[in-house]
Structure formats: structure tokens, C-alpha cells
Amino acid sequence: MTIFQTLILVAILVIITKAIIRLYRKEITVWLFLLWLVVWLGVGIIDVFPNTITYIALFVGVGRGVDLVIYIALLTLLYVVFKYSIRLQVLERKISSLVRKLAIKKSLEKHSKKNNI
């Protein structure tokens, strides 16, 4: 095992440990923790057995293992950007609606105070 592989394994252990801490603090859900655990364990397996990704790549019809990793990473990132852009739009709509309601409420309160004086 090379120094680089060892460093990657140490980094994976640190990341998984931090994820466990976040899980116990209830900062992440069990499902999110399991998702990240599977991802990092997969990275660890690929780190220890680098030829595995090459065999998988050849099985699915991609020339090299590195290409497969890049394709998967790119697709995952694009999906995450898409998902968060939708979430952002929903939040913007909710904030706009809330601001409108608060502005109307404040205006009505101001108007009723003027009429009562």
C-alpha cells in the first residue's frame, strides 16, 4: 500500500468519524449518514483495490476506471446542483410570500392606528 493510499484511508476514517459525531448530535439524518457511509466505504474499497473500478468500467462499457469515476462524479454533481436550485426557488417563493404577508399586516396595523387616534 502506498503512502497516498494510506493518507486517503486516514482521511476517510476522519470523515466517517465526523459523520458519526454529526449523527449523534442530530445534525444529519440516519439516511444521510448511511448514504455518506456507503459513498466513503466505496471510495475506501476503490483506494485499497484500484483495479476494481477498472473491471466495473469495462463491464459497463467505459474504457478506463478513472473515466467512470469522473462520469459518476459529474452526474452526481449536476444532480445535486439541480436539486438545490429547485430548493432555492421554493425557498425564494416562500420568503417572498412571507414578506408580502408581513408588509400587508404592518400596513394594516399602521392604518388602523391612524384611524383610532
MORA-V58725 format. One record per helix or strand of 3 or more residues. SS is the DSSP state (H for helix, E for strand). FROM is the first residue (numbers start at 1). TO is the last residue. If there is no record, write none. Layout:
ss=SS from=FROM to=TO
ss=SS from=FROM to=TO
//
This chain:
ss=H from=3 to=24
ss=H from=30 to=48
ss=H from=51 to=60
ss=H from=65 to=116
//
